[in-house]
Amino acid sequence: MTHSGFNAAMTKLPLGAIRPRGWLLDQLKIQAAGLTGQLYAHWPDVGPQSGWLGGPGESWERGPYYLDGLLPLAYLLDDAALIKRAERFVDWTLASQRPNGDFGPTTNDDWWPRMVMLKVLIQHAEATEDPRVVPFLQAYFTYQLQALPERPLEGWGQARGGENVLCVIWLYQRTQDPALLALIHLLQAQTLDWAETFTHFPFTRYVTDWDHRSHVVNVAMALKYLGQDAVLGDAAAFREALHQAMTVLDQFHGQLNGMFTGDEWLAGTDPSQGTELCAVVELMFSLENLLMSLGDAEFGDRLELVAYNALPAAVAPDWGSHQYDQQVNQVMCSYAKRNWTQNGPDANLFGLEPHFGCCTANMHQGWPKFVQHLWLMSQTRGLTAISYAPCRVTTPHLSVTVQGDYPFKNRVTLAVQGDGTPQKLSLRIPAWADAVTGTLDGSPLPLAVEAGYATLERAWGTATLALEFATTVRFVHRPQNAVGVRYGALLFALPIQTTWVPHGEHDTLKDWELWPHSRWQYGIVPQNATVQAAAVATQPFDAAQPPVTVTVSGRAILDWGLLNDSAAQPPLSPVATGEPLEELTLIPYGAAKLRIAELPTVQG
């Protein structure tokens, strides 16, 4: 969603202006061949009987959730079959509008699922320039302005009203209708006060009682509202609230993969607590929106950490199954009672619908929306690189093809093609980079980094820009004096040999338990790490063929056991152990479905 006209830092390019390439294109193709492409035939909630196709089936959030990822994926791949499927839902939705402006299934009048479908329609409009969308939105927002005073937001809609605001902003940019500003203020007044929640944060430990303010997905979504409110109102106050939000979430619930726990509610810092997949993709979208609203480079660092680690970790390599909850220290995925705040015994299985079906429907937006935000447009910085996954971005005066295997390799080449019009090109420099070396057509290119970005301005013709980010393995401090291992944008983990065992049947889509077959109780020596690069496979997030590894020394810890079928909290480090020193090979966290990523330390 764009925010121009509200003094936002950056704007999103239209859907289709950025095309994935290389491993990222492969990832989207695997997704399309997996659950995203198969759900319609195998999961009734988004199939032909869906209430969002006029059928008698599920009529709440699952159809809109599915479309929010399916539609952009279809257009990014130019997949005719998926486009046709998405268009069926869009056409039905547009035709469902009633004389008063309301729309959607008549069996469900909840404001919340319509907020998601609004985001779908906006992406559809960006991809197709469909002339039906703007008048449809105008009619619905007129209806909302009249209806909300008598039927205010409640429940999920009250927690997530900022999603509605995003869509009203999009229309205001195109119409400048002052009535939309009144609607924005009304929606904000009826949405939970997230700034107050984070400023006087009450959830400083494992949560035991239901509260919308501690629901992990609500929290992940709400972060974008603070950036949005900073653009719309008191910038300094909402920036401070956002800083406080990130601080308290990391302090009390933060995890090495860029996420915070929530299984279903905020659950503390123990690496065996879970994090819901819905929260992963929603935090990604929040960070993408925060980059647009405020432009701070640190949001790009967090976005990469989540996208390149937490997202692939919760999805099978063939995209045929997914987890509801992932654990940073995940030593088995089995049907068993765990220390979840609220989730059930199936929550960390890989499957079609482990636990609630919201993630089955919502997981699909992660990669397609990430592609759409790899580059943003800034009035002050021009065309701006956010992350360097392989892609091609095209704008009226400038196009850039990103070549290389980032983030598995920290060297990228940008093939630039301009029409000779003076243009700014900006490059986000990751905070983990100790130094960045640039060359332009083979000649050294000095890069002045300011607030996390390096900006180049010239009349671009054909040019080749190469960037190399120098970095070292970093040992990140965690509770109990444990450490995590990061190299560049990647988190690394000790993989556990794994057997995938079917658990029940779901037509052709199975649920799976993952059983461990190697020792996981190790501590590492936090020094002298060695990095080894390999070829990047079609599926780089596969333990069988990791594209980069980190080798460290470590020792077995004999008395570190299980608690509630999960790894017990890492023992206080440094751990005294007389076991012999061993060489341990760590692989990218997203590839290690069974793993220990928060490791105790031992003496060398």
PLY file of the C-alpha trace (Angstrom):
ply
format ascii 1.0
element vertex 604
property float x
property float y
property float z
element edge 603
property int vertex1
property int vertex2
end_header
0.00 0.00 0.00
1.32 3.47 -0.79
1.16 6.52 1.42
2.12 9.45 -0.85
0.22 12.59 -0.02
0.63 11.86 3.71
4.33 12.78 3.87
5.34 9.14 3.86
9.00 8.34 3.30
8.54 5.96 0.36
5.92 4.49 -1.93
5.34 1.04 -3.32
5.67 0.38 -7.04
2.65 -1.14 -8.82
2.26 -4.90 -8.66
4.33 -6.26 -11.54
6.97 -3.52 -11.57
9.30 -5.89 -9.68
9.77 -9.40 -11.07
11.53 -12.17 -9.14
14.52 -13.94 -10.64
16.94 -16.68 -9.65
16.28 -18.55 -6.42
13.44 -16.18 -5.51
11.58 -16.97 -8.72
12.12 -20.66 -7.98
10.66 -20.13 -4.51
7.48 -18.64 -5.95
7.20 -21.48 -8.48
7.54 -24.04 -5.68
4.87 -22.18 -3.72
2.52 -22.20 -6.73
3.04 -25.94 -7.24
2.54 -26.57 -3.52
-0.12 -25.50 -1.07
-0.95 -22.19 -2.77
-1.84 -23.93 -6.01
-3.45 -27.00 -4.41
-5.63 -25.52 -1.68
-8.57 -24.75 -3.94
-8.99 -28.43 -4.79
-8.15 -29.93 -1.39
-9.36 -27.51 1.29
-13.09 -26.68 1.19
-12.68 -23.42 3.09
-11.20 -21.76 0.00
-12.68 -24.07 -2.61
-15.69 -23.82 -4.92
-18.14 -23.76 -1.98
-16.49 -20.73 -0.35
-18.85 -18.02 0.82
-16.59 -15.62 -1.10
-17.76 -17.35 -4.28
-21.40 -17.25 -3.24
-21.36 -20.78 -1.85
-22.58 -22.15 1.49
-19.04 -22.68 2.86
-16.73 -20.64 5.07
-17.69 -16.97 4.79
-15.30 -15.24 7.17
-11.55 -14.58 6.75
-10.16 -17.62 4.95
-11.19 -16.75 1.42
-9.83 -13.18 1.67
-6.65 -14.41 3.39
-6.03 -16.91 0.60
-6.59 -14.30 -2.11
-4.23 -11.85 -0.38
-1.36 -14.18 -1.32
-2.77 -16.06 -4.30
-3.52 -12.96 -6.37
-0.07 -11.32 -6.24
1.62 -14.71 -6.70
-0.46 -15.34 -9.82
0.48 -12.03 -11.40
4.14 -12.19 -10.41
4.37 -15.56 -12.16
2.01 -14.63 -15.03
0.30 -17.93 -14.21
-2.90 -17.97 -16.27
-4.58 -20.71 -14.22
-3.93 -18.98 -10.90
-4.97 -15.61 -12.34
-8.25 -17.14 -13.50
-8.83 -18.61 -10.05
-8.15 -15.29 -8.34
-10.39 -13.46 -10.80
-13.33 -15.71 -9.88
-13.16 -14.46 -6.28
-12.57 -10.85 -7.34
-15.44 -10.86 -9.84
-17.83 -12.38 -7.31
-16.79 -9.85 -4.68
-17.20 -6.86 -6.98
-20.60 -8.14 -8.08
-21.69 -8.71 -4.48
-21.91 -5.01 -3.64
-25.36 -4.06 -2.42
-27.18 -0.74 -3.00
-26.03 0.60 0.37
-22.35 -0.06 -0.54
-21.79 -3.10 1.65
-20.42 -6.26 0.04
-19.43 -9.85 0.64
-21.31 -12.88 1.98
-24.64 -11.94 3.52
-24.23 -14.69 6.12
-21.40 -12.77 7.80
-21.39 -9.01 8.40
-18.08 -8.79 10.31
-16.00 -5.76 9.33
-12.74 -7.70 9.69
-12.70 -10.09 6.68
-13.77 -7.23 4.41
-10.61 -5.35 5.42
-8.54 -8.20 4.01
-10.59 -8.35 0.82
-10.08 -4.59 0.35
-6.33 -5.25 0.26
-6.93 -7.95 -2.34
-8.98 -5.62 -4.54
-6.29 -2.93 -4.36
-3.63 -5.39 -5.52
-5.97 -6.48 -8.30
-6.41 -2.86 -9.36
-2.65 -2.30 -9.40
-2.09 -5.39 -11.52
-4.96 -4.87 -13.99
-6.12 -1.22 -13.78
-9.63 -2.65 -13.43
-11.97 0.41 -13.56
-14.49 -1.26 -11.27
-12.35 -1.06 -8.14
-12.26 2.68 -7.37
-16.06 3.23 -7.55
-16.55 0.01 -5.56
-14.28 1.35 -2.80
-15.96 4.75 -2.91
-19.36 3.17 -2.34
-18.14 0.92 0.46
-16.30 3.67 2.31
-19.38 5.90 2.06
-21.33 3.03 3.63
-18.73 2.64 6.38
-18.82 6.32 7.23
-22.57 6.07 7.73
-22.69 2.66 9.43
-19.71 2.67 11.82
-21.18 5.12 14.34
-24.10 2.73 14.92
-22.19 -0.53 14.37
-18.63 0.17 15.52
-15.60 -2.05 15.11
-15.42 -4.89 17.61
-13.35 -8.01 18.23
-10.83 -8.69 15.50
-11.93 -5.64 13.54
-11.32 -3.39 16.53
-7.85 -4.86 17.01
-7.01 -4.60 13.30
-8.79 -1.44 12.16
-5.53 -0.09 10.77
-5.82 -2.54 7.88
-8.99 -0.67 6.87
-7.16 2.65 7.20
-4.47 1.45 4.79
-7.07 0.94 2.12
-8.81 4.27 2.71
-5.45 5.99 2.31
-4.96 4.24 -1.02
-8.26 5.60 -2.31
-7.67 9.08 -0.89
-4.44 9.32 -2.85
-6.44 8.83 -6.02
-9.52 10.92 -5.28
-8.57 13.49 -2.61
-12.11 13.09 -1.29
-12.19 14.85 2.12
-14.88 12.47 3.37
-12.20 9.76 3.37
-10.22 11.75 5.93
-13.26 11.73 8.19
-13.47 7.95 7.75
-9.81 7.54 8.62
-10.31 9.46 11.88
-13.41 7.41 12.69
-11.59 4.13 12.10
-8.65 5.25 14.21
-10.98 6.24 17.05
-12.62 2.80 17.00
-9.36 0.80 16.77
-7.54 -0.40 19.89
-5.06 2.16 21.22
-1.89 0.28 20.35
0.36 3.22 21.18
-0.95 3.15 24.74
-0.55 -0.63 24.91
3.09 -0.55 23.91
3.94 2.57 25.92
2.60 1.03 29.14
3.22 -2.56 28.14
1.42 -5.00 30.47
2.59 -8.27 28.88
6.08 -8.72 30.28
5.92 -12.50 30.68
4.21 -15.65 29.38
0.55 -14.68 28.93
-2.11 -16.90 30.50
-5.36 -15.05 29.74
-7.03 -14.06 26.47
-6.60 -10.41 25.44
-6.63 -9.05 21.88
-3.61 -6.91 22.82
-1.48 -9.98 23.53
-2.55 -12.05 20.53
0.62 -12.52 18.51
-0.92 -11.82 15.10
-2.68 -8.70 16.33
0.62 -7.47 17.75
2.47 -8.16 14.50
-0.15 -6.29 12.49
-0.38 -3.38 14.93
3.22 -2.28 14.50
2.41 -0.88 11.08
-0.41 1.20 12.57
2.07 3.21 14.64
4.04 4.15 11.52
0.81 4.91 9.73
-0.34 7.14 12.60
3.03 8.90 12.59
2.43 9.86 8.97
-1.15 10.92 9.62
-0.66 12.71 12.94
1.89 13.34 15.67
5.03 11.95 14.05
7.31 12.27 17.09
4.87 10.68 19.53
4.06 7.70 17.35
7.71 7.18 16.41
8.47 7.00 20.13
5.62 4.54 20.65
6.95 2.38 17.80
10.46 2.41 19.26
8.98 1.38 22.61
6.97 -1.39 20.93
10.02 -2.93 19.26
12.02 -2.61 22.48
9.52 -4.32 24.77
8.69 -7.06 22.28
12.37 -7.92 21.87
13.07 -7.64 25.58
10.20 -9.77 26.85
9.33 -12.04 23.89
12.04 -11.67 21.24
13.61 -14.54 19.31
16.75 -14.93 17.19
14.79 -15.20 13.93
13.52 -11.62 14.17
10.15 -12.68 15.58
8.57 -12.62 19.00
6.86 -15.65 20.50
3.13 -16.20 20.43
1.49 -19.60 20.68
-1.32 -18.11 20.58
-0.48 -15.34 23.02
2.83 -13.66 23.74
4.91 -16.34 25.43
8.26 -15.02 26.72
11.81 -15.54 25.45
12.24 -19.31 25.87
13.37 -20.66 22.46
11.03 -23.65 22.80
7.95 -21.44 22.81
6.19 -21.19 19.48
5.55 -18.43 16.99
2.51 -18.59 14.74
3.10 -18.52 10.96
0.36 -15.90 10.55
2.45 -13.63 12.77
5.51 -14.18 10.55
3.81 -13.07 7.33
1.96 -10.23 9.06
5.14 -8.91 10.67
6.75 -8.95 7.24
3.89 -6.87 5.85
4.09 -4.50 8.82
7.83 -4.00 8.30
7.25 -3.40 4.59
4.70 -0.75 5.48
6.96 0.79 8.11
9.66 1.15 5.47
7.15 3.07 3.36
5.75 5.16 6.20
9.00 6.08 7.95
11.83 4.81 5.76
14.13 3.74 8.61
16.77 1.32 7.36
16.50 -0.78 10.52
13.10 -2.03 9.35
14.85 -3.47 6.31
17.28 -5.36 8.53
14.41 -6.84 10.53
12.44 -7.65 7.38
15.36 -9.62 5.97
15.84 -11.52 9.22
12.19 -12.59 9.26
11.85 -13.26 5.52
15.05 -15.26 5.04
14.75 -17.25 8.27
11.38 -17.40 10.04
9.26 -17.67 6.88
10.96 -20.67 5.21
11.45 -22.42 8.55
7.70 -22.98 8.93
7.09 -24.39 5.44
8.16 -27.75 4.00
10.73 -27.59 1.17
8.10 -28.69 -1.39
5.50 -26.27 0.03
3.24 -29.27 0.57
2.78 -28.64 4.29
3.35 -25.98 6.92
3.51 -25.48 10.67
1.18 -23.41 12.78
3.89 -22.85 15.42
7.63 -22.91 14.85
10.21 -23.11 17.63
13.70 -21.63 17.47
14.85 -24.74 19.34
12.72 -27.43 17.68
13.88 -30.95 18.47
10.76 -32.86 17.36
7.45 -32.10 15.70
4.96 -34.50 17.22
1.38 -34.69 18.36
1.94 -33.85 22.02
1.07 -31.35 24.73
3.62 -28.56 24.84
4.04 -25.42 26.86
1.91 -23.36 24.47
-0.06 -20.51 25.98
-3.22 -21.66 24.21
-2.49 -23.84 21.15
-3.21 -27.55 20.87
-1.03 -30.69 20.59
-0.90 -30.57 16.76
0.37 -26.99 16.51
3.95 -27.79 15.45
3.14 -30.62 13.04
3.79 -29.95 9.37
0.51 -30.35 7.55
-2.45 -29.00 5.66
-4.29 -27.55 8.65
-2.41 -28.14 11.88
-4.38 -26.47 14.66
-6.34 -23.42 13.36
-6.78 -22.95 9.61
-5.92 -19.25 9.60
-2.27 -19.94 8.69
-3.32 -22.41 6.00
-5.12 -19.50 4.36
-2.80 -16.60 5.28
0.72 -17.98 4.75
0.68 -17.32 0.99
1.25 -13.56 1.17
4.80 -13.82 2.58
6.98 -14.20 -0.53
4.74 -12.35 -3.05
4.52 -9.21 -0.91
8.22 -9.42 -0.11
8.94 -9.33 -3.84
6.75 -6.24 -4.18
8.79 -4.38 -1.54
12.33 -5.30 -2.61
12.50 -1.80 -4.13
10.57 1.30 -3.11
10.37 4.84 -4.50
11.42 7.80 -2.37
10.99 11.48 -3.14
14.33 12.24 -1.51
16.30 9.10 -2.39
14.75 8.02 -5.69
14.51 4.33 -6.55
15.62 2.55 -3.37
16.86 -1.00 -2.85
15.50 -2.57 0.34
16.92 -6.08 -0.11
19.04 -7.68 -2.79
17.27 -10.93 -3.60
17.48 -11.52 -7.37
14.85 -9.55 -9.27
14.28 -6.97 -11.99
12.64 -3.63 -11.19
11.29 -1.39 -13.95
10.30 2.28 -13.60
9.62 4.92 -16.29
13.23 6.19 -16.43
15.27 3.46 -14.79
15.40 -0.33 -14.58
17.69 -2.48 -12.48
18.38 -6.21 -12.67
19.71 -7.64 -9.42
22.01 -10.61 -10.04
23.58 -12.94 -7.51
22.56 -15.30 -4.72
21.91 -12.86 -1.88
21.44 -13.52 1.05
23.40 -16.77 0.69
26.23 -14.81 -0.85
26.99 -11.24 0.19
28.03 -9.97 -3.23
25.48 -8.64 -5.73
25.59 -7.09 -9.19
23.09 -4.48 -10.30
22.70 -4.11 -14.06
21.32 -0.59 -14.46
19.60 0.73 -17.57
18.49 4.37 -17.72
17.21 6.70 -20.44
19.69 9.45 -19.64
17.34 11.39 -17.37
19.10 12.36 -14.11
17.88 9.96 -11.44
18.71 9.06 -7.87
19.42 5.43 -7.04
19.68 4.50 -3.36
21.02 1.37 -1.74
20.15 0.17 1.74
23.33 -0.92 3.47
22.60 -3.68 6.00
23.53 -2.90 9.58
25.45 -6.19 9.82
27.87 -5.10 7.05
31.21 -4.11 8.57
32.06 -2.42 5.28
30.67 -2.17 1.77
32.79 -2.06 -1.38
31.30 -0.70 -4.56
32.42 -0.64 -8.16
30.81 1.03 -11.16
31.71 -0.54 -14.49
34.74 -2.07 -12.81
36.07 1.15 -11.26
36.03 1.81 -7.52
32.92 3.64 -6.38
33.05 5.48 -3.04
29.78 5.05 -1.13
28.73 7.60 1.48
26.30 5.90 3.84
23.82 8.13 5.63
21.11 6.73 7.92
21.63 3.28 6.42
21.41 4.30 2.74
23.95 5.19 0.06
22.53 7.44 -2.68
23.93 7.83 -6.20
22.65 10.52 -8.56
23.53 10.72 -12.25
22.14 10.57 -15.75
22.02 6.78 -15.92
22.60 4.98 -19.18
23.86 1.39 -19.18
25.97 0.61 -16.13
27.06 -2.29 -13.95
27.14 -1.64 -10.23
28.70 -4.29 -7.97
28.37 -4.36 -4.19
30.17 -6.54 -1.70
29.19 -6.53 1.96
32.02 -7.50 4.28
30.95 -9.22 7.46
31.93 -11.83 10.02
30.09 -14.50 11.96
28.33 -12.91 14.90
27.46 -14.60 18.19
24.28 -12.97 19.46
23.76 -12.90 23.23
20.61 -14.55 24.58
19.15 -15.34 28.04
21.00 -17.92 30.15
24.16 -16.62 28.37
23.24 -18.73 25.35
24.12 -17.49 21.87
22.72 -17.45 18.37
24.90 -17.57 15.27
24.28 -15.09 12.47
26.19 -14.45 9.29
24.89 -11.61 7.17
21.09 -11.76 6.96
21.00 -15.46 7.88
20.53 -17.17 11.22
22.27 -20.54 11.55
21.25 -23.62 13.49
22.57 -27.04 14.43
20.50 -29.38 12.25
19.05 -32.61 13.65
18.77 -35.65 11.39
15.09 -35.93 10.60
12.57 -38.54 9.51
9.21 -37.35 8.17
6.47 -39.70 9.42
2.85 -39.44 8.15
0.29 -38.46 10.77
-3.21 -39.19 9.50
-4.43 -38.46 5.98
-5.91 -35.42 4.24
-6.75 -36.55 0.72
-3.37 -36.26 -1.05
-2.02 -33.73 1.47
-0.64 -35.38 4.60
0.16 -34.16 8.06
3.67 -35.06 9.17
5.49 -35.66 12.40
9.24 -34.98 12.32
11.28 -37.38 14.41
14.90 -36.70 15.45
17.72 -39.16 14.82
20.85 -37.36 16.00
22.10 -35.71 19.18
21.03 -32.13 19.63
22.37 -31.46 23.12
25.48 -29.45 22.29
27.12 -26.27 23.41
29.44 -24.33 21.14
32.65 -22.40 21.52
31.67 -18.86 20.42
34.78 -18.11 18.39
36.78 -19.25 15.35
33.82 -19.92 13.07
34.45 -20.91 9.45
32.07 -20.08 6.60
31.80 -22.37 3.59
29.76 -21.46 0.49
28.19 -23.96 -1.90
25.98 -23.84 -4.96
22.49 -22.41 -4.46
19.93 -25.09 -5.26
16.47 -24.60 -6.69
15.22 -24.89 -3.11
17.91 -23.27 -0.94
15.89 -23.87 2.26
16.50 -27.62 2.24
18.72 -29.27 4.83
19.96 -31.74 2.17
21.76 -29.05 0.16
22.45 -25.91 2.18
23.98 -23.05 0.14
26.20 -21.89 2.99
27.39 -23.45 6.24
29.14 -22.25 9.38
31.49 -24.60 11.19
32.17 -24.18 14.91
33.61 -26.26 17.71
31.39 -27.68 20.43
30.90 -30.29 23.09
27.99 -32.55 23.98
25.97 -31.64 27.09
24.68 -34.85 28.65
22.16 -33.44 31.13
20.18 -31.14 28.82
16.86 -32.87 28.35
13.23 -32.48 27.32
10.40 -30.60 28.99
6.85 -31.14 27.67
8.20 -32.78 24.49
10.37 -29.75 23.71
13.97 -28.92 24.46
14.28 -27.63 28.00
15.58 -24.10 28.39
19.28 -23.98 27.49
21.38 -24.57 30.62
23.18 -21.58 32.07
26.36 -20.91 30.10
29.22 -21.51 30.07
28.35 -25.15 30.69
30.94 -27.39 32.31
31.25 -30.62 30.35
34.01 -33.16 30.03
32.86 -34.36 26.62
35.39 -34.16 23.78
35.56 -31.19 21.44
33.75 -31.82 18.13
33.41 -29.98 14.85
29.78 -28.92 14.33
28.33 -27.77 11.02
25.50 -25.27 11.23
23.14 -24.63 8.32
20.65 -21.82 7.57
17.84 -21.80 10.11
15.16 -21.81 7.42
16.48 -25.11 6.04
16.79 -26.91 9.39
13.27 -28.07 10.24
14.59 -29.79 13.37
17.30 -27.70 14.96
18.91 -25.96 17.89
19.52 -22.29 17.07
19.83 -20.89 20.60
22.90 -22.71 21.86
24.67 -22.84 25.21
28.38 -22.09 25.24
31.25 -24.30 26.42
34.96 -23.87 26.88
37.22 -24.47 23.88
0 1
1 2
2 3
3 4
4 5
5 6
6 7
7 8
8 9
9 10
10 11
11 12
12 13
13 14
14 15
15 16
16 17
17 18
18 19
19 20
20 21
21 22
22 23
23 24
24 25
25 26
26 27
27 28
28 29
29 30
30 31
31 32
32 33
33 34
34 35
35 36
36 37
37 38
38 39
39 40
40 41
41 42
42 43
43 44
44 45
45 46
46 47
47 48
48 49
49 50
50 51
51 52
52 53
53 54
54 55
55 56
56 57
57 58
58 59
59 60
60 61
61 62
62 63
63 64
64 65
65 66
66 67
67 68
68 69
69 70
70 71
71 72
72 73
73 74
74 75
75 76
76 77
77 78
78 79
79 80
80 81
81 82
82 83
83 84
84 85
85 86
86 87
87 88
88 89
89 90
90 91
91 92
92 93
93 94
94 95
95 96
96 97
97 98
98 99
99 100
100 101
101 102
102 103
103 104
104 105
105 106
106 107
107 108
108 109
109 110
110 111
111 112
112 113
113 114
114 115
115 116
116 117
117 118
118 119
119 120
120 121
121 122
122 123
123 124
124 125
125 126
126 127
127 128
128 129
129 130
130 131
131 132
132 133
133 134
134 135
135 136
136 137
137 138
138 139
139 140
140 141
141 142
142 143
143 144
144 145
145 146
146 147
147 148
148 149
149 150
150 151
151 152
152 153
153 154
154 155
155 156
156 157
157 158
158 159
159 160
160 161
161 162
162 163
163 164
164 165
165 166
166 167
167 168
168 169
169 170
170 171
171 172
172 173
173 174
174 175
175 176
176 177
177 178
178 179
179 180
180 181
181 182
182 183
183 184
184 185
185 186
186 187
187 188
188 189
189 190
190 191
191 192
192 193
193 194
194 195
195 196
196 197
197 198
198 199
199 200
200 201
201 202
202 203
203 204
204 205
205 206
206 207
207 208
208 209
209 210
210 211
211 212
212 213
213 214
214 215
215 216
216 217
217 218
218 219
219 220
220 221
221 222
222 223
223 224
224 225
225 226
226 227
227 228
228 229
229 230
230 231
231 232
232 233
233 234
234 235
235 236
236 237
237 238
238 239
239 240
240 241
241 242
242 243
243 244
244 245
245 246
246 247
247 248
248 249
249 250
250 251
251 252
252 253
253 254
254 255
255 256
256 257
257 258
258 259
259 260
260 261
261 262
262 263
263 264
264 265
265 266
266 267
267 268
268 269
269 270
270 271
271 272
272 273
273 274
274 275
275 276
276 277
277 278
278 279
279 280
280 281
281 282
282 283
283 284
284 285
285 286
286 287
287 288
288 289
289 290
290 291
291 292
292 293
293 294
294 295
295 296
296 297
297 298
298 299
299 300
300 301
301 302
302 303
303 304
304 305
305 306
306 307
307 308
308 309
309 310
310 311
311 312
312 313
313 314
314 315
315 316
316 317
317 318
318 319
319 320
320 321
321 322
322 323
323 324
324 325
325 326
326 327
327 328
328 329
329 330
330 331
331 332
332 333
333 334
334 335
335 336
336 337
337 338
338 339
339 340
340 341
341 342
342 343
343 344
344 345
345 346
346 347
347 348
348 349
349 350
350 351
351 352
352 353
353 354
354 355
355 356
356 357
357 358
358 359
359 360
360 361
361 362
362 363
363 364
364 365
365 366
366 367
367 368
368 369
369 370
370 371
371 372
372 373
373 374
374 375
375 376
376 377
377 378
378 379
379 380
380 381
381 382
382 383
383 384
384 385
385 386
386 387
387 388
388 389
389 390
390 391
391 392
392 393
393 394
394 395
395 396
396 397
397 398
398 399
399 400
400 401
401 402
402 403
403 404
404 405
405 406
406 407
407 408
408 409
409 410
410 411
411 412
412 413
413 414
414 415
415 416
416 417
417 418
418 419
419 420
420 421
421 422
422 423
423 424
424 425
425 426
426 427
427 428
428 429
429 430
430 431
431 432
432 433
433 434
434 435
435 436
436 437
437 438
438 439
439 440
440 441
441 442
442 443
443 444
444 445
445 446
446 447
447 448
448 449
449 450
450 451
451 452
452 453
453 454
454 455
455 456
456 457
457 458
458 459
459 460
460 461
461 462
462 463
463 464
464 465
465 466
466 467
467 468
468 469
469 470
470 471
471 472
472 473
473 474
474 475
475 476
476 477
477 478
478 479
479 480
480 481
481 482
482 483
483 484
484 485
485 486
486 487
487 488
488 489
489 490
490 491
491 492
492 493
493 494
494 495
495 496
496 497
497 498
498 499
499 500
500 501
501 502
502 503
503 504
504 505
505 506
506 507
507 508
508 509
509 510
510 511
511 512
512 513
513 514
514 515
515 516
516 517
517 518
518 519
519 520
520 521
521 522
522 523
523 524
524 525
525 526
526 527
527 528
528 529
529 530
530 531
531 532
532 533
533 534
534 535
535 536
536 537
537 538
538 539
539 540
540 541
541 542
542 543
543 544
544 545
545 546
546 547
547 548
548 549
549 550
550 551
551 552
552 553
553 554
554 555
555 556
556 557
557 558
558 559
559 560
560 561
561 562
562 563
563 564
564 565
565 566
566 567
567 568
568 569
569 570
570 571
571 572
572 573
573 574
574 575
575 576
576 577
577 578
578 579
579 580
580 581
581 582
582 583
583 584
584 585
585 586
586 587
587 588
588 589
589 590
590 591
591 592
592 593
593 594
594 595
595 596
596 597
597 598
598 599
599 600
600 601
601 602
602 603
